[in-house]
Amino acid sequence: MSASTTLMFCWLALAVLSVTSVQLGNAGATLLMASAVLLAALGKAWLIADGFMELRHAPRMWRWLLLGWPVAMAAGVLLTLPFSS
């Protein structure tokens, strides 16, 4: 697949995930909806790292560091949600 085709696919997927996360956020404030929004955010982080930043072929350490941060943040948000009022 050419670079321009990959970037177009990434833009389209990011747009779809952004609209999906907004729609899920408007659906209600439940733990399931929050998890779905965070899952969409993780998908967007993966697309940005692998698609735009082209870390697909980078050393594994850099990929794991860059993709591990959004996972850690999503886990932190999910762990604090039960304590919110």
VOVO-281458 format. One record per residue: residue number from 1; y, x, z of N, C-alpha, C in turn. Coordinates in nm, 3 decimals. Layout:
# residues N
    n      npy      npx      npz     capy     capx     capz      cpy      cpx      cpz
  NUM        Y        X        Z        Y        X        Z        Y        X        Z
...
# end
This chain:
# residues 85
    n      npy      npx      npz     capy     capx     capz      cpy      cpx      cpz
    1   -0.116    0.085    0.000    0.000    0.000    0.000    0.124    0.091    0.000
    2    0.222    0.058   -0.079    0.342    0.141   -0.088    0.429    0.121    0.036
    3    0.523    0.214    0.054    0.610    0.210    0.172    0.699    0.086    0.171
    4    0.749    0.049    0.054    0.836   -0.069    0.050    0.759   -0.197    0.079
    5    0.635   -0.205    0.033    0.552   -0.322    0.062    0.523   -0.330    0.212
    6    0.495   -0.216    0.273    0.468   -0.213    0.417    0.591   -0.258    0.496
    7    0.708   -0.210    0.456    0.830   -0.250    0.526    0.860   -0.398    0.509
    8    0.837   -0.450    0.390    0.859   -0.594    0.369    0.763   -0.677    0.455
    9    0.638   -0.633    0.463    0.542   -0.702    0.549    0.588   -0.696    0.694
   10    0.636   -0.580    0.737    0.682   -0.566    0.876    0.801   -0.657    0.904
   11    0.899   -0.663    0.813    1.014   -0.752    0.830    0.971   -0.898    0.841
   12    0.881   -0.937    0.753    0.834   -1.075    0.755    0.761   -1.106    0.885
   13    0.672   -1.017    0.926    0.597   -1.038    1.050    0.690   -1.040    1.171
   14    0.791   -0.952    1.174    0.886   -0.954    1.285    0.966   -1.083    1.289
   15    1.004   -1.133    1.173    1.077   -1.259    1.169    0.991   -1.374    1.221
   16    0.866   -1.379    1.178    0.775   -1.484    1.223    0.752   -1.474    1.374
   17    0.730   -1.352    1.425    0.708   -1.336    1.569    0.834   -1.370    1.649
   18    0.951   -1.341    1.595    1.075   -1.376    1.665    1.093   -1.527    1.673
   19    1.071   -1.596    1.564    1.082   -1.742    1.564    0.977   -1.803    1.656
   20    0.857   -1.747    1.653    0.749   -1.796    1.739    0.784   -1.780    1.886
   21    0.840   -1.664    1.923    0.874   -1.643    2.064    0.986   -1.736    2.109
   22    1.082   -1.765    2.022    1.189   -1.859    2.057    1.131   -2.000    2.075
   23    1.045   -2.041    1.985    0.984   -2.173    1.996    0.898   -2.185    2.121
   24    0.823   -2.081    2.152    0.742   -2.083    2.274    0.829   -2.085    2.398
   25    0.940   -2.012    2.395    1.031   -2.011    2.510    1.095   -2.147    2.534
   26    1.117   -2.222    2.428    1.175   -2.356    2.442    1.072   -2.460    2.481
   27    0.945   -2.429    2.470    0.840   -2.527    2.497    0.824   -2.558    2.645
   28    0.860   -2.465    2.732    0.846   -2.490    2.874    0.827   -2.360    2.949
   29    0.852   -2.365    3.078    0.847   -2.245    3.160    0.717   -2.242    3.240
   30    0.606   -2.229    3.173    0.479   -2.216    3.243    0.429   -2.073    3.230
   31    0.332   -2.038    3.308    0.274   -1.904    3.303    0.208   -1.880    3.167
   32    0.147   -1.982    3.111    0.084   -1.969    2.980    0.188   -1.943    2.871
   33    0.299   -2.014    2.874    0.404   -1.994    2.774    0.468   -1.857    2.789
   34    0.489   -1.814    2.913    0.545   -1.680    2.936    0.450   -1.573    2.884
   35    0.322   -1.593    2.904    0.222   -1.498    2.852    0.223   -1.495    2.701
   36    0.240   -1.610    2.638    0.244   -1.615    2.492    0.368   -1.546    2.438
   37    0.482   -1.563    2.505    0.605   -1.495    2.462    0.589   -1.344    2.477
   38    0.530   -1.300    2.587    0.508   -1.157    2.607    0.409   -1.101    2.506
   39    0.311   -1.179    2.468    0.216   -1.135    2.365    0.286   -1.118    2.231
   40    0.376   -1.209    2.199    0.454   -1.196    2.076    0.543   -1.072    2.083
   41    0.600   -1.043    2.199    0.683   -0.924    2.216    0.599   -0.796    2.200
   42    0.477   -0.798    2.250    0.389   -0.682    2.231    0.353   -0.663    2.084
   43    0.333   -0.773    2.013    0.307   -0.763    1.870    0.425   -0.704    1.796
   44    0.547   -0.742    1.837    0.667   -0.688    1.774    0.680   -0.539    1.805
   45    0.650   -0.498    1.928    0.657   -0.355    1.964    0.558   -0.274    1.881
   46    0.438   -0.328    1.861    0.337   -0.259    1.780    0.383   -0.246    1.635
   47    0.439   -0.354    1.580    0.489   -0.348    1.443    0.602   -0.247    1.427
   48    0.691   -0.241    1.523    0.802   -0.146    1.515    0.750   -0.003    1.523
   49    0.658    0.023    1.616    0.606    0.159    1.633    0.524    0.203    1.512
   50    0.435    0.119    1.466    0.347    0.160    1.356    0.408    0.139    1.219
   51    0.490    0.037    1.203    0.545    0.007    1.073    0.673    0.079    1.042
   52    0.774    0.059    1.127    0.905    0.118    1.100    0.912    0.265    1.140
   53    0.857    0.298    1.255    0.865    0.436    1.301    0.754    0.522    1.240
   54    0.659    0.458    1.173    0.548    0.523    1.104    0.469    0.617    1.196
   55    0.437    0.568    1.314    0.357    0.647    1.407    0.207    0.626    1.387
   56    0.171    0.559    1.280    0.029    0.540    1.251   -0.045    0.672    1.241
   57    0.022    0.772    1.187   -0.043    0.901    1.163    0.005    1.008    1.260
   58    0.077    0.969    1.362    0.128    1.063    1.461    0.015    1.099    1.559
   59    0.037    1.205    1.638   -0.063    1.237    1.741   -0.083    1.119    1.836
   60   -0.205    1.106    1.883   -0.240    0.990    1.968   -0.153    0.980    2.093
   61   -0.117    1.093    2.150   -0.037    1.091    2.272    0.095    1.016    2.250
   62    0.161    1.043    2.138    0.288    0.977    2.111    0.270    0.828    2.090
   63    0.166    0.790    2.019    0.140    0.647    1.999    0.112    0.578    2.132
   64    0.026    0.639    2.214   -0.009    0.577    2.341    0.112    0.568    2.433
   65    0.197    0.671    2.433    0.318    0.665    2.515    0.411    0.555    2.469
   66    0.432    0.547    2.339    0.527    0.449    2.287    0.473    0.307    2.296
   67    0.344    0.288    2.279    0.286    0.154    2.289    0.250    0.118    2.433
   68    0.236    0.217    2.519    0.203    0.190    2.659    0.320    0.134    2.738
   69    0.442    0.172    2.698    0.560    0.125    2.770    0.577   -0.027    2.761
   70    0.569   -0.089    2.642    0.579   -0.235    2.639    0.466   -0.305    2.714
   71    0.348   -0.246    2.713    0.236   -0.304    2.787    0.265   -0.300    2.937
   72    0.320   -0.187    2.984    0.354   -0.175    3.126    0.464   -0.275    3.165
   73    0.562   -0.292    3.079    0.670   -0.388    3.108    0.618   -0.531    3.108
   74    0.533   -0.565    3.012    0.476   -0.701    3.008    0.390   -0.726    3.131
   75    0.313   -0.626    3.173    0.231   -0.642    3.293    0.320   -0.661    3.416
   76    0.429   -0.587    3.423    0.522   -0.602    3.535    0.584   -0.740    3.540
   77    0.622   -0.792    3.425    0.680   -0.927    3.419    0.576   -1.030    3.462
   78    0.455   -1.017    3.409    0.350   -1.115    3.444    0.314   -1.109    3.592
   79    0.316   -0.989    3.649    0.282   -0.978    3.790    0.391   -1.034    3.882
   80    0.517   -1.033    3.836    0.625   -1.085    3.919    0.650   -1.235    3.900
   81    0.598   -1.294    3.794    0.622   -1.436    3.769    0.573   -1.529    3.880
   82    0.457   -1.505    3.941    0.415   -1.596    4.048    0.508   -1.595    4.170
   83    0.585   -1.487    4.187    0.674   -1.478    4.302    0.813   -1.535    4.276
   84    0.840   -1.574    4.153    0.971   -1.632    4.122    0.972   -1.779    4.160
   85    1.089   -1.832    4.186    1.095   -1.972    4.227    1.136   -2.063    4.118
# end
